[in-house]
Amino acid sequence: MPESTQMFKPHFHEEARPLAYYQAKMNGYTALKKALGMTPDAIIDEMKKSNMRGRGGAGFPTGVKWGFIPKQSAKPKYLVCNADESEPGTFKDRDIMRYTPHLLIEGMLIGAHAIGSSTGYIYIRGEYTREAKLLNQAIDEAYAAGLLGKNILGTGFNFDLTVHRGAGAYICGEETALLNSLEGKRGEPRVKPPFPAQSGAYAGPTIVNNVETLAAVPMIINNGGEWFAKLGKLEKSGGTRLLSVSGHVKNPGVYEIPAGSMTIREIVYNLCGGVLGDKKLKAVIPGGSSAPVLTADEIDVIYDIEPLMKIGSMMGSAALMVVSEDYCVVKLIKRITKFYEHESCGQCTPCREGCKWMEDILHRIEDGHGREQDLSLLLDIADNINGKTLCALGDAAAGPVTSFVKKFRADFEAHIRGGKCPNA
Amino acid sequence: MPKCIIDGREVEFTPGQNLIEVAKSAGIEIPLFCYHPGLSVVAQCRMCAVEIEKFPKLQTACSTPAVDGMVVKTQSEKVKQNQKSVMEFLLINHPLDCPICDKSGECDLQDQSYGYGDAYMRTSEERRTYVDLDMGPVIQKNMNRCIHCTRCIRFGDEIAGIREMVAIQRGNNTEITTIDGRPLETDYAGNYSDICPTGSLTLKDFRFKKRAWFLKKTATTCEGCSRGCAMEMQHEANMIYRCIARENQAVNKYWICDEGRFNYHYVQESDRVTEPAMQSSGSLQMSVWKDSVVHARNALQGRKVAILIGSDLTLEEAKLIQQFVPGKFPGAPIFHFGTPGIVSSKDDDAADALLKRKSKTSNLHGMEKLGIAGFSGLPLGIDAVLVFRGGRAELPKLAGVRVVGVGVFKRPDAEKFEAVLPGTAFTEKDGTIVNFMGMEQRLKRAIVPPRECKSVSEILMMWANL
């Protein structure tokens, strides 16, 4: 793959971390200089042209989101970076923060200028202790170099950036729960509307963006929105995508591909070297554990937002989890459901009660005590959760259950009829 | 006025009103648990989800403001299915101990289950249980029954001004409790029970006393302070079992304080004087009406009498006394009394940030309206006092004078009185009071007066004619 189509990956090494490298090898902070000479509207236009779609999971066009921020506001506006990266299987943002923290800082500076904010937060998941430390070191460097703080680059632009560590709750990756947590409240999603762009952190207009989204901003400003849009191979999806590949593949890790340039089959077999031990592929979970599962027959799909949506799954945070034939899918979905049950905040009824109920049933099936009617019951419960909860966590728990039961029904039935796992 | 269409009916609304309120105004009930008009909207229980045209997903009616032209369906298959499923979810862990639950019969969970739930359950899992800590004297907690609506948390935080109820743990293990399991501190704790949609927070005072469906309800006004909160007396067989808040947006919204809520107890206390009584051989002795009235009259005969009227009496009673006095006690001064240190309405002020007032009687402002002066000591030369009291007004110290009491007295307070002619308390009579805003409010008789207790008009009639 030509170097030019990879914006991040070539710099994912220890030497890239300091400000000196960033400025010498990555045109560091030149985009900021350029952006501070542009009007906020021009920056937002450039973002819209870039077809950048949020990398956190929802895939919302970033330029459009920034455009929602009111120009005038009685309350301070905030830019918040969602570095809570806690969707199981996702670990791409970690590399950005670990190796190229200045990309994120510069991206936030430009974003702050675009929305008229002078206060930013990086909300980082509690488990990323090392990355929080590295980010703080980079922020200190930027303050020392006059790139953060008051009167940045002599333009009168002020921006203060603070790293805020979460306490380990998955739900705090949901943007309104994140804001509650940031404010020191219980990490529970808020009722929407109002959306954060109207009333977010401390009730001020707030933009919450993913790490990768913000880190791409300097390159979009330097090279233009159109350049970025053309990196992507599909019409509505610009740039490159960082993939987190895990599970039963020979070479797991973080990869970078032009958006929409490969099928899942190509990613698994060409990019990552195939299934571990050359076993047969059983399934791929394409977008973090909340994405509906794909069977081995469904992987000739272009790996991007729209094509995956068309076949009833999602790209999410671009985390592919590869499952080989000898792994029990019942055990897998039980473990996934246990995760969502454990991480449910407990606010709303279907998620609080339903996730536990699904987990109990899956537990009993895996243990060999399942009943014939359990499968239809599972589908029914998942359906009663899906789309009916306060935030997307309910959907995240229900989608996988529905897809696993529908696509691997024989495996479930074998557990129920045989009274144990057929592979055990 | 803008209009939206709910279940095919055109409904007018005020901008900003949510769909629950708009539907209610048209007589359409949307079932709910966590929504309460006096609290912030959290959209947690998901019971009120309705179908709105052009929205792919169901929307919670509590968090959706009506919009002009909006087309809403509250009875569609999708909506009914959701209600059924929310009910099923809520009952997975509910103990279903309705037979021994105080809330039974007036329980939202029970009612909604009957109205919207399914007759049979699909769970066989063990139910979630909690250990409950004592929450102080007012509220009995049963966390197993809780459906996590968080009304109590929001009431403490937003209304009572104290964040004492919180959610701890998370997900399926979420527990609603006080911080560190401490007893409740607010003196508005009874409201926790009023707003709890299940039997999770019930009144200790009412615990196991009466099944809710036996209770008759009388809408009345609190006599506890000069605010005059709207409340409801709940009684059966001439016995009051409970008193709860009633909505009055202008006065108390949806809330009452504990002092007002439990105030009625004195009405049925055993030390209330409920028979005519008079001094005889050195102590107050039970007697009959004729003897007591004659004794009272003789005791005041030829003396310089002052008339004291409790500001816990109704306007009607006070007016009657005002008309009665000149004929029987020419020139006798009339004063009202009620709360030490509160002589006139100028002394009455807010006693806390929510409802309570400094005047601990309800009709201070009504007494002033009738031109009655506040009591601040007996004028010189007075050697006898005729006291009228409703039961709440605090008796001033009356040393060195003869006292005749008409109304509601406790035996220890009346021990030295020449005579007591037992009257009616606020639960036993109709009447009017004027609150600190100048609003006239009604007292309604909930129970009949006990034993020999009679109204002020009957007693004055006897005084004049016996």
Chai-1 contact restraints between the chains, C-beta under 6 A:
chainA,res_idxA,chainB,res_idxB,connection_type,confidence,min_distance_angstrom,max_distance_angstrom,comment,restraint_id
A,V191,B,A43,contact,1.0,0.0,6.0,A-B,restraint_1
A,V191,B,S63,contact,1.0,0.0,6.0,A-B,restraint_2
A,S344,B,G171,contact,1.0,0.0,6.0,A-B,restraint_3
A,C345,B,R170,contact,1.0,0.0,6.0,A-B,restraint_4
A,G346,B,R170,contact,1.0,0.0,6.0,A-B,restraint_5
A,G346,B,G171,contact,1.0,0.0,6.0,A-B,restraint_6
A,G346,B,T174,contact,1.0,0.0,6.0,A-B,restraint_7
A,Q347,B,Q44,contact,1.0,0.0,6.0,A-B,restraint_8
A,C348,B,Q44,contact,1.0,0.0,6.0,A-B,restraint_9
A,C348,B,R46,contact,1.0,0.0,6.0,A-B,restraint_10
A,T349,B,C45,contact,1.0,0.0,6.0,A-B,restraint_11
A,T349,B,R46,contact,1.0,0.0,6.0,A-B,restraint_12
A,T349,B,V86,contact,1.0,0.0,6.0,A-B,restraint_13
A,T349,B,F89,contact,1.0,0.0,6.0,A-B,restraint_14
A,T349,B,L90,contact,1.0,0.0,6.0,A-B,restraint_15
A,P350,B,R46,contact,1.0,0.0,6.0,A-B,restraint_16
A,P350,B,F89,contact,1.0,0.0,6.0,A-B,restraint_17
A,R352,B,N172,contact,1.0,0.0,6.0,A-B,restraint_18
A,E353,B,F89,contact,1.0,0.0,6.0,A-B,restraint_19
A,E353,B,I92,contact,1.0,0.0,6.0,A-B,restraint_20
A,G354,B,F89,contact,1.0,0.0,6.0,A-B,restraint_21
A,K356,B,N172,contact,1.0,0.0,6.0,A-B,restraint_22
A,W357,B,I92,contact,1.0,0.0,6.0,A-B,restraint_23
A,D360,B,E125,contact,1.0,0.0,6.0,A-B,restraint_24
A,L377,B,R122,contact,1.0,0.0,6.0,A-B,restraint_25
A,N384,B,S85,contact,1.0,0.0,6.0,A-B,restraint_26
A,G387,B,K57,contact,1.0,0.0,6.0,A-B,restraint_27
A,K388,B,R46,contact,1.0,0.0,6.0,A-B,restraint_28
A,K388,B,N82,contact,1.0,0.0,6.0,A-B,restraint_29
